[in-house]
Amino acid sequence: MRYVVGLVFAATLAFLPFDAAAQTKKKKQIDFVYFGASDCPVCRAWEATELVELKASPAFQRIRYTKVTKLIASPVPSAFWFPREIEHLQEPIAASVKGSGSPIFSFLVDGKVVSSWKGTGRKPQAIIAMIEKAEKP
C-alpha cells in the first residue's frame, strides 16, 4: 500500500512545474490614464472616435482604463482628483508630463510610467500595440 501511495505521489510531482516562479507569476497591471476636459473640443472628439475604437478591442478590455477630468490649460491634477484606486500613480504620472494642456495620456505597467504624451497624435492601433507588447513576458 505504501508503495502505491509513493508511486501516486511521485507521479503527481512529475506534473508540477519545476520553476517555483511559474506558480507565483502574477498578471501585469497595465493602466491607461486619460486626462481630459469636458469643454475641450479635441478631448470630446477623441472620446467620440478613438476611445470608442479602443474600447472595442480585446486588448483594451484587458487593462484598467481611467479618465481623470481636468481643466483644459492645467497640468496633471493633484491626487485628490484621481479615483482612489489609482491615486498612488499621480506622482509618477505628473513627473513624466511637463507643462499643461489637454488631452494628456499616460501608459503604465505595474505602476511605472512607460509613456506619457500630450495631444491625440497616437492612434488606437499604436496604443493597442503598446498594450500587447506590455503583456508579453
PyRosetta script that sets phi, psi and omega in degrees:
from pyrosetta import init, pose_from_sequence

init()
pose = pose_from_sequence("MRYVVGLVFAATLAFLPFDAAAQTKKKKQIDFVYFGASDCPVCRAWEATELVELKASPAFQRIRYTKVTKLIASPVPSAFWFPREIEHLQEPIAASVKGSGSPIFSFLVDGKVVSSWKGTGRKPQAIIAMIEKAEKP")
pose.set_psi(1, -43.7)
pose.set_omega(1, 178.3)
pose.set_phi(2, -61.7)
pose.set_psi(2, -36.4)
pose.set_omega(2, 179.7)
pose.set_phi(3, -62.1)
pose.set_psi(3, -43.0)
pose.set_omega(3, -179.5)
pose.set_phi(4, -66.7)
pose.set_psi(4, -44.4)
pose.set_omega(4, 178.6)
pose.set_phi(5, -61.6)
pose.set_psi(5, -41.6)
pose.set_omega(5, 178.6)
pose.set_phi(6, -62.8)
pose.set_psi(6, -40.2)
pose.set_omega(6, 178.1)
pose.set_phi(7, -66.3)
pose.set_psi(7, -40.8)
pose.set_omega(7, 178.7)
pose.set_phi(8, -64.0)
pose.set_psi(8, -43.3)
pose.set_omega(8, 179.1)
pose.set_phi(9, -62.6)
pose.set_psi(9, -45.0)
pose.set_omega(9, 180.0)
pose.set_phi(10, -64.2)
pose.set_psi(10, -39.7)
pose.set_omega(10, 178.6)
pose.set_phi(11, -65.4)
pose.set_psi(11, -38.0)
pose.set_omega(11, 178.4)
pose.set_phi(12, -64.8)
pose.set_psi(12, -44.5)
pose.set_omega(12, 179.2)
pose.set_phi(13, -62.8)
pose.set_psi(13, -32.5)
pose.set_omega(13, -178.7)
pose.set_phi(14, -63.8)
pose.set_psi(14, -26.0)
pose.set_omega(14, -178.2)
pose.set_phi(15, -95.5)
pose.set_psi(15, -1.2)
pose.set_omega(15, 177.2)
pose.set_phi(16, -82.6)
pose.set_psi(16, 147.6)
pose.set_omega(16, 178.6)
pose.set_phi(17, -66.1)
pose.set_psi(17, 142.6)
pose.set_omega(17, 179.3)
pose.set_phi(18, -74.4)
pose.set_psi(18, -31.0)
pose.set_omega(18, -176.3)
pose.set_phi(19, -84.0)
pose.set_psi(19, 113.4)
pose.set_omega(19, 179.8)
pose.set_phi(20, -64.0)
pose.set_psi(20, -29.3)
pose.set_omega(20, 179.3)
pose.set_phi(21, -65.9)
pose.set_psi(21, -28.0)
pose.set_omega(21, 179.5)
pose.set_phi(22, -63.4)
pose.set_psi(22, -31.1)
pose.set_omega(22, -179.4)
pose.set_phi(23, -75.6)
pose.set_psi(23, -29.3)
pose.set_omega(23, -175.0)
pose.set_phi(24, -104.4)
pose.set_psi(24, 3.6)
pose.set_omega(24, -178.4)
pose.set_phi(25, -64.0)
pose.set_psi(25, 126.8)
pose.set_omega(25, -179.3)
pose.set_phi(26, -108.7)
pose.set_psi(26, 158.4)
pose.set_omega(26, 179.2)
pose.set_phi(27, -70.7)
pose.set_psi(27, 140.7)
pose.set_omega(27, 178.5)
pose.set_phi(28, -69.0)
pose.set_psi(28, 142.2)
pose.set_omega(28, 174.0)
pose.set_phi(29, -91.7)
pose.set_psi(29, 110.9)
pose.set_omega(29, 179.8)
pose.set_phi(30, -106.7)
pose.set_psi(30, 125.6)
pose.set_omega(30, 179.9)
pose.set_phi(31, -118.8)
pose.set_psi(31, 136.4)
pose.set_omega(31, 171.6)
pose.set_phi(32, -122.8)
pose.set_psi(32, 112.1)
pose.set_omega(32, -175.4)
pose.set_phi(33, -111.4)
pose.set_psi(33, 128.1)
pose.set_omega(33, -179.2)
pose.set_phi(34, -114.5)
pose.set_psi(34, 128.4)
pose.set_omega(34, 177.4)
pose.set_phi(35, -111.6)
pose.set_psi(35, 114.2)
pose.set_omega(35, -178.3)
pose.set_phi(36, -140.9)
pose.set_psi(36, 164.2)
pose.set_omega(36, -179.6)
pose.set_phi(37, -116.6)
pose.set_psi(37, 141.3)
pose.set_omega(37, -178.6)
pose.set_phi(38, -67.7)
pose.set_psi(38, -22.6)
pose.set_omega(38, 179.2)
pose.set_phi(39, -101.0)
pose.set_psi(39, 19.3)
pose.set_omega(39, -179.9)
pose.set_phi(40, -101.4)
pose.set_psi(40, 112.8)
pose.set_omega(40, -178.8)
pose.set_phi(41, -60.5)
pose.set_psi(41, -38.0)
pose.set_omega(41, 179.0)
pose.set_phi(42, -65.2)
pose.set_psi(42, -41.5)
pose.set_omega(42, 179.1)
pose.set_phi(43, -62.9)
pose.set_psi(43, -46.4)
pose.set_omega(43, -179.1)
pose.set_phi(44, -62.8)
pose.set_psi(44, -40.0)
pose.set_omega(44, 178.5)
pose.set_phi(45, -64.8)
pose.set_psi(45, -42.0)
pose.set_omega(45, 178.8)
pose.set_phi(46, -62.2)
pose.set_psi(46, -45.0)
pose.set_omega(46, 179.7)
pose.set_phi(47, -62.5)
pose.set_psi(47, -37.4)
pose.set_omega(47, -176.2)
pose.set_phi(48, -76.4)
pose.set_psi(48, -23.3)
pose.set_omega(48, -176.2)
pose.set_phi(49, -118.6)
pose.set_psi(49, -67.2)
pose.set_omega(49, -172.3)
pose.set_phi(50, -70.7)
pose.set_psi(50, -37.4)
pose.set_omega(50, 177.0)
pose.set_phi(51, -64.3)
pose.set_psi(51, -38.8)
pose.set_omega(51, 178.1)
pose.set_phi(52, -60.6)
pose.set_psi(52, -43.4)
pose.set_omega(52, 178.4)
pose.set_phi(53, -63.8)
pose.set_psi(53, -42.7)
pose.set_omega(53, 178.7)
pose.set_phi(54, -61.7)
pose.set_psi(54, -47.5)
pose.set_omega(54, -177.4)
pose.set_phi(55, -62.6)
pose.set_psi(55, -22.6)
pose.set_omega(55, 178.9)
pose.set_phi(56, -81.1)
pose.set_psi(56, -12.6)
pose.set_omega(56, -176.8)
pose.set_phi(57, -86.9)
pose.set_psi(57, 139.7)
pose.set_omega(57, 177.9)
pose.set_phi(58, -59.5)
pose.set_psi(58, -36.1)
pose.set_omega(58, -179.6)
pose.set_phi(59, -62.9)
pose.set_psi(59, -43.8)
pose.set_omega(59, -178.6)
pose.set_phi(60, -66.1)
pose.set_psi(60, -31.2)
pose.set_omega(60, -179.8)
pose.set_phi(61, -70.5)
pose.set_psi(61, -16.3)
pose.set_omega(61, -179.9)
pose.set_phi(62, -88.5)
pose.set_psi(62, -5.9)
pose.set_omega(62, -176.7)
pose.set_phi(63, -110.1)
pose.set_psi(63, 174.5)
pose.set_omega(63, 175.3)
pose.set_phi(64, -99.5)
pose.set_psi(64, 114.4)
pose.set_omega(64, 177.1)
pose.set_phi(65, -101.7)
pose.set_psi(65, 134.0)
pose.set_omega(65, 179.2)
pose.set_phi(66, -136.5)
pose.set_psi(66, 134.5)
pose.set_omega(66, 172.4)
pose.set_phi(67, -104.3)
pose.set_psi(67, 132.2)
pose.set_omega(67, 174.8)
pose.set_phi(68, -119.0)
pose.set_psi(68, 120.2)
pose.set_omega(68, -179.1)
pose.set_phi(69, -80.5)
pose.set_psi(69, 136.5)
pose.set_omega(69, 179.5)
pose.set_phi(70, -144.9)
pose.set_psi(70, 170.1)
pose.set_omega(70, 174.3)
pose.set_phi(71, -76.5)
pose.set_psi(71, 150.6)
pose.set_omega(71, -176.1)
pose.set_phi(72, -52.7)
pose.set_psi(72, -52.5)
pose.set_omega(72, -172.2)
pose.set_phi(73, -92.3)
pose.set_psi(73, 13.8)
pose.set_omega(73, -178.1)
pose.set_phi(74, -96.2)
pose.set_psi(74, 159.0)
pose.set_omega(74, 173.5)
pose.set_phi(75, -77.0)
pose.set_psi(75, -171.0)
pose.set_omega(75, 175.1)
pose.set_phi(76, -57.6)
pose.set_psi(76, 127.5)
pose.set_omega(76, -177.0)
pose.set_phi(77, -69.6)
pose.set_psi(77, 167.8)
pose.set_omega(77, 178.6)
pose.set_phi(78, -69.0)
pose.set_psi(78, 164.6)
pose.set_omega(78, -178.8)
pose.set_phi(79, -58.7)
pose.set_psi(79, -24.1)
pose.set_omega(79, 178.7)
pose.set_phi(80, -55.8)
pose.set_psi(80, -33.8)
pose.set_omega(80, -176.7)
pose.set_phi(81, -88.9)
pose.set_psi(81, -5.4)
pose.set_omega(81, 179.1)
pose.set_phi(82, -84.3)
pose.set_psi(82, 147.9)
pose.set_omega(82, 170.4)
pose.set_phi(83, -60.5)
pose.set_psi(83, 147.5)
pose.set_omega(83, -174.7)
pose.set_phi(84, -53.4)
pose.set_psi(84, -39.6)
pose.set_omega(84, -175.2)
pose.set_phi(85, -67.7)
pose.set_psi(85, -15.5)
pose.set_omega(85, 178.1)
pose.set_phi(86, -126.1)
pose.set_psi(86, 10.1)
pose.set_omega(86, -177.4)
pose.set_phi(87, -60.5)
pose.set_psi(87, -26.5)
pose.set_omega(87, 178.1)
pose.set_phi(88, -68.2)
pose.set_psi(88, -12.8)
pose.set_omega(88, 179.9)
pose.set_phi(89, -89.4)
pose.set_psi(89, -5.9)
pose.set_omega(89, -175.4)
pose.set_phi(90, -58.5)
pose.set_psi(90, -48.1)
pose.set_omega(90, -176.6)
pose.set_phi(91, -61.0)
pose.set_psi(91, -50.9)
pose.set_omega(91, 179.6)
pose.set_phi(92, -63.8)
pose.set_psi(92, -35.0)
pose.set_omega(92, 178.7)
pose.set_phi(93, -67.0)
pose.set_psi(93, -49.6)
pose.set_omega(93, -179.1)
pose.set_phi(94, -58.5)
pose.set_psi(94, -37.7)
pose.set_omega(94, 179.4)
pose.set_phi(95, -68.5)
pose.set_psi(95, -23.7)
pose.set_omega(95, -176.9)
pose.set_phi(96, -89.4)
pose.set_psi(96, -9.0)
pose.set_omega(96, -177.1)
pose.set_phi(97, -118.6)
pose.set_psi(97, 123.4)
pose.set_omega(97, 178.5)
pose.set_phi(98, -99.1)
pose.set_psi(98, 135.0)
pose.set_omega(98, 175.6)
pose.set_phi(99, 81.5)
pose.set_psi(99, -161.1)
pose.set_omega(99, -176.3)
pose.set_phi(100, -130.8)
pose.set_psi(100, -179.8)
pose.set_omega(100, -180.0)
pose.set_phi(101, 131.7)
pose.set_psi(101, 170.9)
pose.set_omega(101, -179.9)
pose.set_phi(102, -142.9)
pose.set_psi(102, 145.7)
pose.set_omega(102, -5.4)
pose.set_phi(103, -82.3)
pose.set_psi(103, 165.4)
pose.set_omega(103, 174.6)
pose.set_phi(104, -125.8)
pose.set_psi(104, 141.4)
pose.set_omega(104, 179.4)
pose.set_phi(105, -127.6)
pose.set_psi(105, 146.6)
pose.set_omega(105, 175.6)
pose.set_phi(106, -140.4)
pose.set_psi(106, 132.7)
pose.set_omega(106, -179.3)
pose.set_phi(107, -116.3)
pose.set_psi(107, 121.3)
pose.set_omega(107, -175.6)
pose.set_phi(108, -126.8)
pose.set_psi(108, 147.8)
pose.set_omega(108, 174.0)
pose.set_phi(109, -127.3)
pose.set_psi(109, 121.7)
pose.set_omega(109, -178.2)
pose.set_phi(110, 51.1)
pose.set_psi(110, 42.5)
pose.set_omega(110, 175.7)
pose.set_phi(111, 81.0)
pose.set_psi(111, 1.1)
pose.set_omega(111, 179.7)
pose.set_phi(112, -108.0)
pose.set_psi(112, 132.4)
pose.set_omega(112, 179.7)
pose.set_phi(113, -70.1)
pose.set_psi(113, 122.6)
pose.set_omega(113, 175.5)
pose.set_phi(114, -92.2)
pose.set_psi(114, -39.7)
pose.set_omega(114, -178.8)
pose.set_phi(115, -159.8)
pose.set_psi(115, 141.5)
pose.set_omega(115, 172.1)
pose.set_phi(116, -135.6)
pose.set_psi(116, 145.1)
pose.set_omega(116, 179.8)
pose.set_phi(117, -154.7)
pose.set_psi(117, 159.5)
pose.set_omega(117, 176.8)
pose.set_phi(118, -110.5)
pose.set_psi(118, 145.7)
pose.set_omega(118, 178.7)
pose.set_phi(119, 88.5)
pose.set_psi(119, 174.5)
pose.set_omega(119, -174.2)
pose.set_phi(120, -105.1)
pose.set_psi(120, 32.5)
pose.set_omega(120, -177.0)
pose.set_phi(121, -68.3)
pose.set_psi(121, -23.3)
pose.set_omega(121, -179.7)
pose.set_phi(122, -93.3)
pose.set_psi(122, 124.4)
pose.set_omega(122, -178.7)
pose.set_phi(123, -82.0)
pose.set_psi(123, 161.1)
pose.set_omega(123, -179.0)
pose.set_phi(124, -53.2)
pose.set_psi(124, -38.2)
pose.set_omega(124, -179.4)
pose.set_phi(125, -61.5)
pose.set_psi(125, -36.6)
pose.set_omega(125, 179.1)
pose.set_phi(126, -69.3)
pose.set_psi(126, -37.9)
pose.set_omega(126, 179.1)
pose.set_phi(127, -69.1)
pose.set_psi(127, -41.1)
pose.set_omega(127, 176.6)
pose.set_phi(128, -61.5)
pose.set_psi(128, -41.1)
pose.set_omega(128, 177.6)
pose.set_phi(129, -62.5)
pose.set_psi(129, -37.4)
pose.set_omega(129, 177.0)
pose.set_phi(130, -63.2)
pose.set_psi(130, -42.3)
pose.set_omega(130, 179.4)
pose.set_phi(131, -62.0)
pose.set_psi(131, -50.3)
pose.set_omega(131, -177.8)
pose.set_phi(132, -61.7)
pose.set_psi(132, -38.4)
pose.set_omega(132, 177.2)
pose.set_phi(133, -66.2)
pose.set_psi(133, -42.1)
pose.set_omega(133, -178.8)
pose.set_phi(134, -67.1)
pose.set_psi(134, -28.6)
pose.set_omega(134, -179.0)
pose.set_phi(135, -74.5)
pose.set_psi(135, -20.5)
pose.set_omega(135, -178.3)
pose.set_phi(136, -67.7)
pose.set_psi(136, 145.2)
pose.set_omega(136, -179.5)
pose.set_phi(137, -68.0)
pose.dump_pdb("model.pdb")
